[in-house]
C-alpha cells in the first residue's frame, strides 16, 4: 500500500539506523534542526545583543502561532514556556483558592508532574479531589463529571493518558465544567501532533503541552493556550518582565500587563529551544494532522493484532476512536524485554503498571512494527531457554 507520509522519512536521520517507536516520549529529530542551530549561533556570533530586536523577541509570537495553527487557536493566543508544569502553574496563579469555590478535580491517570503541582496547591487553599481509575487504563467519565460541581474552580485533565493512550472525553468534561462555572486546563502533550485537537471547537479555557513528543520539536519548549476572552482579563501572579506592557521601560513597582500572549509569559524565553522546535512543527504542518491520525489508527491496530496473535495483554483502548498514538503491551517479563529491545536499537519505553509502550509516528514503516514484535519473540525465546 502506498504511504505518502513516508516522503518525510528522509528528514529524520535516526531512522536510518534504529527502529524508532518512541515518539510518545521523544520525537525523532528533524535533519533541519542542525541548520536551525547554525542560524542561531550565526546570529548570536555576528549580531550579538542586536539579535533580540532583529529576531529573537518576535520568535515567541512566531512559534506560538505555528503551534496554535495546529490546534486551531486564534492568532496570538499561545504563550511559550519551558515545560507543562510551568504552564499549569501560570494558570493556577490566575485564581484565588481562599473562597468557597476552591476545588480542583482531576484523574489519577494525569501525568505525575502536574499532579505533584496541584497537590502542592493545598497550601494555597486548594481542595483537591482526585478521581481514581478502576482499571488503570480509562478515566471513569461519569464519576469525573459528577465530581465537577459549583465549588470547582479548575479541572486540569489529560486529553490522552500517557500510561494507556486512552482519549478522554474532553468535550463532555469541558461542557460540564462550564455548566457549573469551572475552568478546564486540557493537557494535550500526548495528543497534539498525533490526534486532532481543535481548541475552539472544544471551547476549552486553557490547553497546554510540549513539542518534544509527537511534534518532533525537542526539549525545552512548552505551550499554553488561553481562550481569548479569558486572556484579556486574567492576571497571572506567576509573571515577569516579558509580561509587562512596556518590558524595556524597566519600571519598578507593580506590573502593567501586556496583551496576550505575552501576558501569560514571565522571564526570558528559551531561544535555543525555539530554534530546535520550528523544523518539526513545519514538517507536522506539511504532513497534516488528519493524515497522521489516519495512519496512526492503522498502525496501532496492526500492533494490537500482533499482540493478540501472541496472547499478550494490551493495557490500552481497543476502539480506534478512543486510542491515541501508543499501544501498551504487557508481554511476559515486559520490563526486561524493553531493556533488551533498547540494546538492539528498537527504541521503545516501559512504564510501571502498564508495560512496553510502542508509539509509531507518521515517519514509520509498517514493517518496522512487524520487525519489533519479531525481536520481542526472539528475546522471549532466549529467556525461556535460559530459564530451563
Protein Blocks (a to p, Z undefined) as FASTA:
>chain_A
ZZfklmmmmmpmklmmpccfklmmoccddfklmmmmmmmmmmmmmnmmmlmmmmmmmmmm
mmmmmmmmmnopaehiaccdfbfklmmmmmmmmpcfkbmblcdcddfkbcfklmmmmmmm
mmnopacdddddfklmaccfklmmmmpcfkbfbdcddfbafklopacdfklmmmmmmmno
pacdddfklmgopaccdfklnopabdcddfklmnonoghiacddddfklmmmgccfbdcf
klpmblmnopghjddddddfklmgcbdcdfklmmmmmmmmmmmmmnopmlmmmmmmmmmm
mmmmmmmmnopacdbdfblklpcfbdcdddehklmmmmmmmmnopacdddehibpcdddd
fkbcfklmmmmmmmmmmmmmmmmmmmZZ
